[in-house]
Amino acid sequence: ATAANAAAAMAAAPPLELALEPTNSFLRALTYQHLELDLFGSKQPPGFIASTSREFPDGAARIVLKRASPHDVAAQREAKDAEKRRAACIHDGFTPALRMLASCGAPAVGHNSL
């Protein structure tokens, strides 16, 4: 009887993921903007993580909402922010080092440089 109750509870539980209808990139961007709003002044993170997936039979891009705890949402946001910072550092390349050399005022010799 316990296994039957557990199976019934799992069947009655809401799904862990919700895939929205396929949309174009403009509507996906608007949807993400709306999903990231602090609704009604609440400082609590939403109870889901939103991502874009093309892993469907038709290959169309859909937003997938996955249930998550506030801790999981905060960890996912921190990972996303860290990836953005890493990408910004990669984009800057060697420029910060050159700016530091220029700001120190010491003479520098650059071979094959202007």
C-alpha positions as CSV (number, residue, x, y, z in Angstrom):
1,A,0.0,0.0,0.0
2,T,2.9,2.4,0.7
3,A,4.3,2.0,-2.8
4,A,0.9,2.7,-4.3
5,N,0.5,5.8,-2.1
6,A,3.9,7.0,-3.2
7,A,3.1,6.4,-6.9
8,A,-0.2,8.3,-6.5
9,A,1.5,11.2,-4.8
10,M,4.1,11.4,-7.5
11,A,1.4,11.3,-10.2
12,A,-0.5,14.1,-8.4
13,A,2.5,16.3,-7.9
14,P,3.1,19.1,-10.3
15,P,5.8,18.5,-12.9
16,L,9.3,19.6,-12.1
17,E,9.7,21.3,-15.5
18,L,7.3,23.3,-17.7
19,A,8.2,23.9,-21.4
20,L,6.5,27.0,-22.8
21,E,5.3,27.2,-26.4
22,P,8.0,27.9,-29.1
23,T,8.6,31.6,-29.8
24,N,11.0,33.8,-31.7
25,S,14.0,35.4,-30.1
26,F,12.3,38.7,-29.5
27,L,9.4,37.2,-27.6
28,R,11.8,35.0,-25.6
29,A,13.8,38.1,-24.6
30,L,10.5,39.8,-23.5
31,T,9.5,36.7,-21.5
32,Y,12.9,36.6,-19.8
33,Q,12.6,40.3,-18.9
34,H,9.2,39.7,-17.3
35,L,10.3,36.5,-15.5
36,E,13.2,38.3,-13.9
37,L,11.1,41.2,-12.5
38,D,10.6,41.5,-8.7
39,L,6.9,41.0,-8.7
40,F,4.9,43.0,-6.1
41,G,8.1,44.3,-4.4
42,S,9.1,40.8,-3.3
43,K,12.8,40.3,-2.6
44,Q,12.4,36.5,-2.6
45,P,13.9,34.9,-5.7
46,P,11.4,33.0,-7.9
47,G,10.8,29.3,-7.3
48,F,12.1,28.4,-10.8
49,I,15.1,28.6,-13.1
50,A,14.4,29.7,-16.7
51,S,16.5,28.4,-19.6
52,T,16.2,28.1,-23.3
53,S,16.2,24.6,-24.8
54,R,16.0,23.2,-28.3
55,E,15.9,19.6,-27.2
56,F,12.4,18.9,-28.6
57,P,11.4,16.8,-31.6
58,D,10.7,19.9,-33.8
59,G,14.0,21.6,-32.7
60,A,12.2,24.9,-31.9
61,A,13.6,27.0,-29.1
62,R,11.4,27.0,-26.0
63,I,11.8,28.5,-22.5
64,V,11.9,25.8,-19.9
65,L,11.0,26.6,-16.3
66,K,12.5,24.2,-13.8
67,R,11.3,24.2,-10.2
68,A,14.1,25.1,-7.8
69,S,14.6,26.2,-4.2
70,P,15.6,29.8,-3.4
71,H,19.1,28.6,-2.7
72,D,19.3,26.8,-6.1
73,V,18.1,30.0,-7.8
74,A,20.6,32.1,-6.0
75,A,23.4,29.7,-6.9
76,Q,22.3,29.6,-10.6
77,R,22.3,33.4,-10.7
78,E,25.8,33.6,-9.1
79,A,27.1,31.1,-11.7
80,K,25.5,33.1,-14.5
81,D,27.1,36.3,-13.2
82,A,30.5,34.6,-12.8
83,E,30.3,33.5,-16.4
84,K,29.5,37.0,-17.6
85,R,32.5,38.4,-15.6
86,R,34.7,35.7,-17.1
87,A,33.5,36.5,-20.6
88,A,34.1,40.2,-20.0
89,C,37.7,39.4,-18.8
90,I,38.3,37.4,-21.9
91,H,36.9,40.2,-24.1
92,D,39.3,42.7,-22.4
93,G,42.2,40.5,-23.2
94,F,45.6,42.0,-22.6
95,T,44.3,45.6,-22.5
96,P,44.2,45.9,-18.6
97,A,47.9,44.9,-18.5
98,L,48.8,47.5,-21.0
99,R,46.8,50.2,-19.2
100,M,48.6,49.3,-15.9
101,L,52.0,49.6,-17.6
102,A,51.0,52.9,-19.1
103,S,49.7,54.3,-15.8
104,C,52.8,53.4,-13.8
105,G,54.9,55.9,-15.8
106,A,57.9,53.7,-16.1
107,P,59.6,53.5,-19.5
108,A,58.9,50.3,-21.4
109,V,60.5,48.7,-24.4
110,G,58.2,46.9,-26.8
111,H,59.8,44.9,-29.6
112,N,57.8,45.0,-32.8
113,S,55.3,47.4,-31.2
114,L,54.3,51.0,-31.7
